[in-house]
Amino acid sequence: MTEMVYGAAPAKPGEPILPHWWRTVDRWSLAAILGLFLAGMLLGLAASPPLAVKNGLPAFHYVTRQAAFGAMALATMVVVSMLSPATLRRLGVLAFAGSVVALALLPALGTDFGKGAIRWYSLGFVSVQPSEFLKPSFAIFAAWLMAASYDVSGPPGRLLSFVVAVALTATLALQPDFGQAGLIIATWGLMYFAAGAPVLLLGGVGAGVIGAGWFAYHNSEHVARRIDGFLASEVDPRTQIGYATNAIQEGGFLGVGPGNGQVKWILPDAHTDFIIAVAAEEFGLILCVVIMALYLTVVVRSLLRLVGERDPFIRLAGTGLAVLLGMQSLINMGVAVRLLPAKGMTLPLISYGGSSLIAAGLGLGVLLALTRKRPQHDIDDILGTR
């Protein structure tokens, strides 16, 4: 009866893993993810050649690298999506521990590439940004702690997850990387809400975040400059936000045509943080709406499939990964249209960047694995066998 209600698809005797995976995975989400990757390749062709020319490289240097990183990300996503929740939990906790160590060593071994914030490790032929891998692994780690608190004799997992979230947020803010810090604490808050947190407690956390923002505004020139620019009545046309806003306005409904945009020649981050501005200028509102619809498809379908999930870990980890994808996409696009202060955050699967692409592939692979159809057990069985 539970299999009929929750749409489980148990493996048939002797069924190979690939056909079983295909029957149980959410194919609509998988198609939307592939659509986002293809949109990223299209926009990479439009946005990255000017940067390659400026750096004295072949015109399609960054496109080729993005295709290679993207292929690795998609292959990783498919392999990870075939794993069991128990295996994902173990690997996620290990990945979280490794990401935390890498983040802690950044001040001594990392580099800023001239951008004012030490966020990367330079390996010569490639750079690695630990915070990109920290986000999906944190969602898994926090879900593990929160789910453990459901046990009768379990640890105070919710409290421990809060302590970890605050520590990570503070560490990221000191880089400074306020965008990723805000994403971590927001992901934790939504996961805690899904776990049944009191609204008053979440309100207190929100008040604490506002207080921290007020303190940062009055004690950090970097934060104050970005917030003042965001709150200004008129946008300085010589800033990145000014160029991006103008490009979006110029694009209109249908865009100025592939290759005819100008913002990619002006913005140094047109292929990463402001790639949606390139999309809006050259392909118009239509492509932007398609991209938003693809993100929305992945997030909504994942959450709907998690509604009937009885295992607390699967439900919480899946929720965290889904909202992480949605919030990061929303923040990136919100900055480009001046709904949010500048954050320096990539658009998942679309922006150029090896760390961003592979981390997105890992996170989406886990999300696809957690939202696969599987037999649902009674909640007492789950708590009794954990």
N, C-alpha and C positions, 0 to 999 in steps of 0.2 A: 504493500500500500504506500509506504513512504517513497518508494521508487517512482510510483505513478504520480504522486503529488509533486515531488520535487524534480522530476524529469531526469533521474539518474540514468547513466548509461554504463552499467558494469561491463567489464571486459568479457568477451566471449572466450570459451576455452580454446587455447591455441591461437588466439588472434594476435597478429604482429602488432608491435607497438605503434607504428606509423598509422595504420588504418584506425586503430583505437583512438589515437590522438586526434585524428581528423574528425572522428564522429563526436568527440566530447568537447573540443575546443570551440570557443565562440568565433565563428567564421566571419560574422559581421565586424567584430572588433579587429580581427586579423586583416580583413580587407581595408578597414579604415587606416590601420597602421601602415600598410603598404602604400596607401594613397598619400599619407603624410610624407613618407620617405621619397616617393616620386615627386611630390611638390617641392621637397627640399632640393632634389637634384635639378629640377627646372629652375628654381630660384638661384641655386649655386651657379648655373650657367649664366644667369643674368647678372649676379652681384659680384662674383669673385674675379673675373678677368681684369677689371681695372686695378685691383690690389696686386695681382700677379705682375701686371705691366709696371707698376710703380716699384716693385721689388726686383725687377729685372729677371723675372721668371717666365716660363712658357705661359701662354694665355690661360690654358686650362689646367694649370698646376694644382690649384686648390680643388677644382672639380674632380680631378682624378683621385686626389687624396680623400675627398669626401665620399666618393664611390667606394673606395677600398675600406674606409672606416664603416661606411654604411653596410657593406656586405658582411663585415665582421659582426656588426651589431645585429643584423637580421638573423645570421646564422646562430649567434649566441642566444637570441630571443627564442628561436624555435627549439634549440636543445634544452634550454632552461624550462620552457613551457611543458616539456615532457616529464619533468621531475615530480616526485611526490611532495605533498606539503611538509612531511617530516624531514625529508632531505633538504628542502628549501629553507626550513627553519634553521637547521644546523649550519648550512652554508651561509645563510644571511647573518647569523650571529658572528661567524668567523669573519665575514666580509666587513661587518660593522667594527669589530675589534681592529682589523687592519687599517680601515679608514681613519679611525680615531688616532692610531699611532702615526699614520702619515700626516694627519692634520697637526698633531702636536709637534712634529719635526719640521714643519714648514718654516718657522722663523729662522732656523739654523741652516737648513738645506735648500729652501725654496727660492724662487725668484719672482719678481713682479713684472718682468718684460716692459719696464718703463711705464706701467699703468698705476703706480702708487700703492698697490696692495699686493702682498706676497701670497699668491694663491696657487702657484704652479711649481711642479718639479720639471726642470729642463733635462731631458735625456739626450740632447743633441739632435737626433732625427725626429723627435716627437716630444711633446710636453704632456704632463698629466696633472689634472686638477682634482685633488682628493675629495673636495666637497661635492663633486658630481656623483661620486660613488657612495658618499656618506648618506645622501638623502634616501635612496631606496633601501639601503641596508638599515638605516635608522627606523624606517617604517616597519621592517620585519622584526627588528630587535624590540621596539616598543610594543608591538603586537604580542610578542612572546611574553614580555613582562606582564602586560595587562591581562592576557589570557591565563597566566599562572595564578593571578589573584582570584580567579574563580574557584580554585581548589579550596577545599575546606581547610586544609592545613598549609595552604600556599603562602608565598611571601607577599609583602605589600607591593605588588607589582605596579600598581598605578602610581603610588608615591615614588617608587624608584624610577619609573619612566619619566616622571615630571622632573626629578633631580637631573637625570641625564639630559633631557631636553633643554633645561635652563643652562647647564654647563656647556653644551654644544653651541647654544645660541650666543652665549657670552664669548666663547672662543672665536666664533666666526665674526662677531661684531668687532673684535679687536684686530682683525686683519687689515683694514676693515672690509667686511662683506655683509652689509646689512640686508641685502636681498636674500641671500641664502639663509641668514639667521632668521629672518622673518618667516621664510618658507618652512624651516624646521619647526618653529614654535606653533605656526598655524596648522601644520600637518598633525602635530601631537594633539592640539586642541580639538580638531575634528575627530581624530581617533578616540580621544577620551570621551567626547560627546557620544560617539557611537557605542562606547563601552558602558554608557549609563551615568556619566558624570553629572552632578548637580549643576544647574544653570548658574546658581550664585557663585560656585567655585570657578566656573569658566569666566564669569564676569569679573571676578577678582584677578584672574590671570590677564584678562584683557586690560584691566586698569593698570596692572603692573607693566604691561608692554607699552601702554601710552606714557606712563611715567618714565620708563627707560628711554623712549623716544624723545621726550621733553629734555631729559638730562643730556642725551647725545646732541640734541640741537644746540644747547647752550654751552657745550664743552668740546664740540668737534667742528672745526671749520669745514671739513669735507661734507658732513651731514647738513650743516647750516646752509652751505652754498647750494646744495641740491634742492633742499626744501624751499629756500627763498626763490630759486629759479622756477620751481613748480608753482608757487603761490603768486608769482608776479602777474600783474594784470595783462601784460603783453609779453609774448615770447620773443627773446632775442633771436633774430633770424640767423645769426652767426653761430649759434650753438647747435649741438647734435639734435636736440629736440626741435629746434627751429627748422632745421633742414628736413627732418623727418616729417614734421607737420605739413610743411609746404609740399613735400613730395606726395603725401596722401591726398591733399587737396587737388593737386595737379592731375592725379590719376583719374579722379571722377569715377564713373560707373564702369567704363570699359577699359580704362588705362590709355597710356600714350603709345603702347605697342612694345613688343619684345625688343630689347636692345636700345630703345629710344630714351630711357630714363636717365636723369642726371645725378640723382642723389648718390648713386653708387660710386661716382667719381669724386664725391666730396667727403662723405662720411668714412672714417677709417674702420668703423665697425658695421658697415652696411651688410656684410656677409654673415654677421653673428647677431649682435644685440638688436639691430634695426633692420633685419631682413624683411620684416613685414611691411616696412616702408617701401622697399624695392618692389614687393609684390603689389602693393596698392598703386604705385606710380606706373608700373609697366603693364599690369594686367587688370587693374581696377578693383572695384568693390567685389566683383563676382568671385575672383579667386580667393579674396580674404574671407568671404562668406563660406566658400567651400572648405577652406582650411579650418575655420571655426566649427563647421558642422562635423568634420572628421574628428576633431578633438572631443566634441560633445558626444559623438557616437560611442567612442571608446569609454568615456567616463560614465555615461548614463547606462549603457548596456552592462558594464561591469558592476555597477552598484545594484542594478535590478537583479542580476544573477546572484549577487551576494545576499540579497534579502532573505532567501530561503535557506541559507547556509547555517547549519547547526553548530559547527565547530567554531568556538570563539576566536582562535588564532587565525583561521582562514578568513573569517568575516572581518576582523580588525585589520589584518595585514592588507587584504585586498582593498578595503576602504581607504587605508592610508596611501597606498600606491595610486589608486584612482584619483583621489583628491590632489595628490602631489602633482600628477600630470596636468590636471585641470587648472590648478592654481599657478603653476609655473607658466603655462601658456597664457593665462589671463594676465599675469603680471607683465610678461614680455610685450604683449599687444597693448596693454593699458599704458605702458610707458611711451610707446610710439605715438599714441593719440593723445598723450598728455592727461590721462586720467590718473596717473600715478607718478611719483617722483622717479627719476632715473635710477635704475637698480643694477645694470650690468648683468642681465640674466639672458641666457639663450632661449630660443624657441625649440622645444624638444623635437628631435628627428628632422628639423628643417634647417636650423642654424648650422654653420660650419663649426667643426670641432670634434676631434677624436674622442676626448673624454666625455663630452656631452652625448655623442651618438651612441657610444658603447654602453655608457651608464643608462641611457634611455632604453637600449635594447635589453639590458639586464632587468631593469624594473618592469618593463612591459612583458618580458618573458615570465617573470614571477606572477604578474597580474593575470596573464592568460592561463597559467598553471592553476592558480587559485580559483579561477572562475570556470574551470572545466566541469562538466557534469560528472557527478560521482554519487554513489549511494549515500543517503543521509541517515545517520543513526540517531537514536534518542539521545537527548542532551544528558540524561543520567549515565548512559553508556560512555559518552565522551568524557565526562568528569571522572568517572570511575576508572577509566583506563589510562588517563594521562599520567 
